[in-house]
Amino acid sequence: MKLLTASLVALLIAASLSITGCTQPAPQPTPTKAAAAPTKAAEPTKPAAAAPTKAAEPTKAAPQPTAPPKVAFPEKGKAITLIVPYPPGGGVDGPARMLAVLMEKELGVPVNVVNKAGAASQVGLTELAKSKPDGYTIGFASLPPVLSIYLDPERQSAFTKKDLQMIGLHVVDTGALVVKADSPYKTVKDLVDAAKAKPGSLKGGTDGLLAGDHLATIYFNQLAGVDISLVHFDGAGPANTALAGGHIDVRFSKVGSTMPMVKGGQFRTIGIMEKEESEFCPGVKTMEAQGYKMYFSASRGLCAPAGTPKPIVDVLSAAMKKGVENPDHIAKMKELGMVPQFMGPEQFSAYWDELETTVKPLLDMAKKQ
C-alpha cells in the first residue's frame, strides 16, 4: 500500500525599476559657495532611493494560491443509493448497511441500501457501472469476485475496472474452512482423508460461480490432490443456509461471512487461510499449520461509476473514512469477525491492480475444471 501526496507550487513575481539622475544648473562664480554646492546637488538622491519601494507595491496585489471552492454535494434532501450486489444477510450486506448509517450522518442525506443480487455480483455491478456519474449512485464491490467477472471473456461483462471509480476500501475478511457443527471433520486432515476415500462425494458450497469461494475451493483441490464437488449459490446467505441444512459438506468461505453461524453453534471453523490465527477464531489452527500453505481473504470497498467528478469522490471518500474509523463501527465489525481497513481512492485502486495478478492464474485453473 502506497500513499500519495500532493504538493502546492507558489509563483513569485519580481519587478525592477531603473532610476535616472538629475542635472543641476552651472554653479555661480563665487568660489566659497560653490564648494558647498555638491552637497545640495546630492539631496535629490533621497527621494530617488525610496522610489523602488513604491514601485514594487503592485506585487502585493498579485494573485495568491487559494483552496478550491467546496463542491455543492450532496444536495440537501437528495438521497444516495448504495447498491449491494448480493442478497440480504451475507457478509457484504450487513457491514454495508452499518456503514451506510454512518455515512448518512456525515453527508446529511439518506443513504439507501438496495440489494441487486445475481451472477455473483455481476448484475448489481453492471447497474452501478452504467449509472449516472453524479455521486448519487454508489455500490459495494467484493474482491476477488469482481475481478473474475471482467477477466473471464465468457461472462461477457459490460464493464471492467476502468468503468468504476474507487471510493475506498472498507474491510478485509479472512478466509476460513467451515463445516457443520455436528460434522465428523474436525481438522483439515479429516476432510482430506474423507475426500480421498470417496473422490467427488463431498460437496463444497460457494457464494457464486467463479466468485471467491469457488476460486478458493479449486485451489484447495489442486493443493490437497482431492476432488470436492462444487455447488454454486447466489451469495453467502444461501450457501450458509445450505450448509446448515446438511445439503453440502463444507464451505471455503470467510470468517466474517460465517461468524454468526459459528457463534450460534451451527458451524465449526476448522482452518484459517492466513499465516496467523484469527483473533475471531481462538484455538483454530491455520491451514499452513495443518500442512497446507493456503492463504485467502476477501476485501470489500465502495465504488462509483467512472467519470464521477473528483471533488464528489473526495466528499464520499472522506465520509466513508470517518465511518470506517468510527470506534463503534470498528467494534461492530469485530463482532462480525471482520477487520476494518480504510484505503483512499488511489491506494484502493493500486491494491485492486495487484490483486488482479494473483487472481488471474486461479481463474484460469477454475475454468479448466
C-alpha positions in Angstrom: 0.0 0.0 0.0 1.5 3.2 -1.1 0.4 6.7 0.0 0.2 9.5 -2.5 0.9 13.1 -1.5 0.1 16.4 -3.3 2.4 19.5 -3.5 1.4 23.1 -3.9 3.6 25.3 -6.2 3.7 29.1 -5.4 4.6 31.5 -8.2 6.6 34.6 -7.3 6.6 37.8 -9.5 9.5 40.3 -9.3 9.6 43.8 -10.7 12.5 46.2 -11.2 12.8 49.9 -12.0 15.6 51.8 -13.5 16.4 55.3 -12.0 17.9 58.3 -13.9 19.9 61.2 -12.2 19.1 65.0 -12.3 21.4 67.6 -13.7 21.9 71.0 -12.0 22.4 74.5 -13.4 26.0 75.7 -13.7 27.4 77.0 -10.4 27.9 80.7 -9.7 31.4 82.0 -9.9 31.7 82.6 -6.1 34.4 80.0 -5.1 33.4 79.6 -1.4 29.7 79.0 -2.0 30.4 76.7 -5.0 32.3 74.4 -2.6 29.1 73.6 -0.8 27.1 73.2 -4.0 27.8 69.4 -4.4 26.2 68.7 -1.1 22.9 70.4 -2.1 23.0 68.9 -5.5 23.1 65.4 -4.0 19.9 65.9 -2.0 17.6 64.5 -4.8 19.1 61.1 -4.2 16.9 60.7 -1.0 13.5 60.6 -2.8 15.1 58.5 -5.6 16.3 55.8 -3.1 12.7 55.4 -1.9 11.2 55.1 -5.4 11.8 51.3 -5.7 9.7 50.6 -2.6 6.7 52.5 -4.0 7.1 50.9 -7.5 7.1 47.4 -6.0 3.8 47.8 -4.2 1.7 46.3 -7.0 3.3 42.9 -6.3 1.1 42.8 -3.1 -1.9 42.5 -5.3 -0.6 39.6 -7.2 -2.9 36.5 -7.2 -2.2 34.0 -4.4 -3.0 30.3 -4.5 -6.4 29.6 -2.9 -8.2 26.4 -1.9 -10.7 25.2 -4.4 -14.3 26.0 -3.6 -16.3 23.3 -1.8 -18.5 21.2 -4.1 -22.2 21.5 -3.6 -22.6 17.8 -2.9 -24.8 16.2 -1.8 -27.8 18.4 -2.3 -30.0 18.7 0.7 -32.8 16.1 0.7 -31.4 14.2 -2.3 -30.8 10.6 -1.3 -27.8 8.4 -2.3 -28.4 4.9 -3.5 -25.9 2.3 -2.3 -26.1 -0.9 -4.4 -25.2 -4.2 -2.6 -24.8 -6.7 -5.4 -25.6 -9.7 -3.1 -28.8 -10.9 -1.3 -29.6 -9.7 2.2 -27.9 -11.5 5.1 -24.5 -12.2 3.6 -21.0 -11.0 4.6 -21.3 -7.9 2.3 -24.9 -6.8 3.1 -24.6 -6.4 6.9 -21.5 -4.3 7.0 -22.7 -2.2 4.1 -25.8 -1.3 6.0 -23.8 -0.3 9.1 -21.5 1.9 7.0 -24.5 3.5 5.2 -25.9 4.7 8.6 -22.6 6.4 9.5 -22.2 7.9 6.1 -25.7 9.4 6.3 -24.6 11.3 9.4 -21.5 12.7 7.7 -23.2 13.6 4.4 -26.5 14.9 5.9 -28.7 13.0 3.4 -30.2 9.5 3.3 -28.0 6.6 2.0 -30.4 3.9 0.9 -29.1 0.3 0.6 -30.6 -1.6 -2.4 -29.8 -5.3 -2.9 -29.2 -6.2 -6.6 -28.2 -9.8 -6.5 -27.3 -12.0 -9.4 -24.5 -13.8 -11.2 -22.0 -13.5 -8.3 -22.5 -9.7 -8.1 -22.3 -9.1 -11.9 -25.9 -7.9 -12.1 -25.5 -5.2 -9.4 -22.1 -4.0 -10.5 -23.2 -3.7 -14.1 -26.0 -1.4 -13.0 -23.6 0.6 -10.9 -21.1 1.0 -13.8 -23.9 2.2 -16.1 -25.4 4.7 -13.6 -25.1 8.4 -13.9 -21.7 9.5 -12.6 -23.0 12.2 -10.2 -22.3 10.6 -6.9 -25.8 9.7 -6.1 -25.3 6.0 -7.0 -22.5 4.1 -5.4 -22.0 0.4 -4.6 -20.0 -2.3 -2.9 -17.5 -4.4 -4.9 -16.2 -7.6 -3.3 -12.7 -8.7 -4.3 -11.8 -11.1 -5.8 -15.3 -11.8 -7.3 -15.5 -8.6 -9.2 -12.2 -9.4 -10.9 -13.4 -12.8 -12.2 -16.4 -11.1 -13.8 -14.4 -9.0 -16.3 -11.3 -11.2 -16.5 -13.4 -14.0 -17.9 -14.4 -13.3 -21.5 -17.1 -15.9 -21.4 -19.1 -13.8 -18.9 -19.3 -11.0 -21.5 -19.1 -8.4 -18.8 -20.4 -4.9 -19.7 -17.7 -3.3 -17.5 -14.1 -3.5 -16.4 -12.1 -1.8 -13.8 -11.9 1.4 -15.9 -15.7 1.7 -15.7 -15.6 2.0 -12.0 -14.2 4.8 -9.8 -12.8 3.6 -6.5 -14.0 5.5 -3.4 -12.4 3.5 -0.6 -11.7 0.1 0.9 -13.9 -0.9 3.8 -13.0 -4.2 5.3 -10.9 -7.4 5.0 -12.5 -10.7 5.6 -10.1 -13.6 6.3 -10.6 -17.0 4.6 -12.0 -19.8 6.7 -12.7 -23.6 6.1 -16.1 -24.2 7.7 -18.2 -27.3 8.3 -21.5 -28.0 10.1 -21.1 -28.2 13.9 -22.0 -31.9 14.0 -19.7 -32.7 11.1 -17.3 -35.6 11.6 -14.5 -33.4 10.2 -12.7 -31.7 13.0 -9.4 -31.0 11.2 -8.2 -30.3 7.6 -6.7 -33.8 7.6 -10.1 -35.3 8.4 -11.6 -33.6 5.4 -8.8 -34.5 3.1 -8.9 -38.2 4.2 -12.6 -38.4 3.5 -12.3 -36.6 0.2 -9.6 -39.0 -1.0 -11.5 -42.1 0.2 -14.5 -41.2 -2.0 -13.5 -38.8 -4.7 -16.3 -36.4 -5.7 -18.5 -37.4 -2.8 -18.0 -34.3 -0.7 -19.9 -31.2 -1.7 -18.4 -27.7 -1.3 -20.8 -24.7 -1.4 -19.7 -21.4 -3.0 -21.1 -17.9 -3.0 -21.2 -17.8 -6.8 -19.7 -19.2 -9.9 -16.0 -18.0 -10.2 -16.5 -16.0 -7.0 -14.1 -16.0 -4.1 -15.3 -19.2 -2.5 -15.2 -21.0 -5.9 -11.6 -20.0 -6.5 -10.6 -21.0 -3.0 -12.2 -24.4 -3.3 -10.5 -25.0 -6.7 -7.2 -24.0 -5.3 -7.6 -26.4 -2.3 -8.5 -29.3 -4.7 -5.2 -28.7 -6.5 -3.2 -28.2 -3.4 -4.5 -31.3 -1.5 -5.0 -33.5 -4.5 -8.7 -34.0 -3.8 -11.9 -33.7 -5.7 -14.5 -31.8 -3.7 -17.6 -31.2 -5.9 -18.9 -27.7 -6.3 -22.4 -26.4 -5.7 -22.8 -22.7 -6.6 -25.2 -20.4 -4.8 -26.1 -16.8 -5.3 -24.3 -15.2 -2.4 -23.1 -16.2 1.1 -26.5 -16.2 2.7 -28.0 -19.1 0.6 -24.7 -21.0 0.8 -24.7 -20.8 4.6 -28.3 -22.0 4.7 -27.4 -25.0 2.6 -24.6 -25.9 4.9 -26.8 -25.5 8.0 -29.3 -27.8 6.3 -26.8 -30.5 5.5 -27.2 -30.1 1.8 -23.4 -29.5 1.4 -20.5 -30.7 3.5 -18.0 -27.8 3.6 -17.5 -24.2 2.7 -14.2 -22.5 1.8 -15.6 -19.2 3.0 -14.6 -16.2 5.1 -14.5 -15.7 8.9 -17.0 -12.8 8.7 -19.4 -14.5 6.3 -19.8 -17.4 8.6 -19.2 -15.9 12.1 -22.9 -15.5 13.0 -23.5 -19.2 12.4 -20.3 -20.2 14.2 -21.3 -18.1 17.2 -24.8 -19.6 17.0 -23.4 -23.1 17.3 -24.4 -24.2 13.8 -21.0 -24.1 12.2 -17.5 -25.1 13.2 -14.3 -23.5 11.7 -11.5 -26.0 11.2 -8.9 -23.9 9.3 -7.8 -20.3 8.9 -6.4 -19.3 5.5 -3.8 -16.8 6.7 -0.3 -17.0 8.1 -1.5 -16.3 11.6 -4.5 -17.5 13.5 -7.6 -15.3 13.6 -8.4 -13.4 16.8 -12.0 -14.2 16.0 -11.5 -18.0 16.0 -9.4 -18.7 19.1 -7.8 -22.1 19.0 -8.4 -22.7 15.3 -5.1 -23.5 13.5 -4.1 -22.0 10.2 -4.2 -24.1 7.1 -0.4 -23.8 6.9 -0.1 -25.2 10.4 -2.1 -28.2 9.3 0.1 -28.9 6.3 -1.5 -26.8 3.6 0.0 -23.5 2.7 -3.2 -21.8 1.6 -3.8 -18.1 2.1 -7.0 -16.4 1.0 -9.1 -13.4 2.1 -11.8 -11.2 0.7 -11.9 -7.4 0.7 -14.8 -5.1 0.1 -15.0 -1.4 -0.8 -17.1 1.3 -2.3 -17.1 2.4 -5.9 -18.9 4.9 -8.1 -19.4 5.0 -11.9 -16.3 6.1 -13.8 -16.4 9.8 -14.6 -17.7 10.8 -11.2 -16.0 14.2 -10.6 -13.1 14.1 -8.2 -14.5 16.7 -5.8 -17.5 14.5 -5.3 -15.4 11.3 -4.9 -13.4 13.1 -2.3 -16.5 14.0 -0.3 -17.8 10.5 -0.4 -14.3 9.1 0.5 -14.0 11.5 3.4 -17.4 10.5 4.8 -16.6 6.8 4.3 -13.2 7.2 6.1 -14.9 8.7 9.2 -17.4 5.9 9.2 -14.8 3.1 8.9 -12.7 4.6 11.6 -15.6 5.2 14.0 -14.8 3.3 17.2 -18.4 1.9 17.5 -18.2 0.7 13.9 -14.8 -1.0 14.5 -16.3 -2.8 17.5 -19.3 -3.9 15.5 -17.1 -5.2 12.6 -15.0 -7.2 15.0 -18.2 -8.7 16.4 -18.8 -10.0 12.9 -15.2 -11.3 12.6 -14.0 -8.6 10.2 -11.2 -6.1 10.2 -12.0 -2.6 9.1 -9.1 -1.3 6.9 -9.7 2.0 5.1 -7.8 2.9 1.9 -8.4 6.0 -0.1 -9.3 6.0 -3.8 -5.7 5.9 -5.2 -4.5 3.3 -2.7 -7.6 1.2 -3.2 -7.0 1.3 -7.0 -3.4 0.2 -6.6 -4.4 -2.7 -4.3 -7.0 -3.7 -6.9 -4.4 -3.8 -9.6 -2.1 -6.0 -7.6 -4.9 -8.4 -6.7 -5.6 -8.9 -10.4 -2.2 -10.5 -11.0 -2.9 -13.0 -8.2 -6.4 -13.9 -9.3 -5.8 -14.4 -13.0 -3.9 -17.8 -12.6 -6.6 -19.1 -10.2 -9.3 -18.1 -12.7 -7.6 -20.0 -15.5 -7.4 -23.0 -13.2 -11.0 -22.9 -12.3 -12.1 -22.6 -15.9 -10.2 -25.7 -16.8 -12.3 -27.7 -14.4 
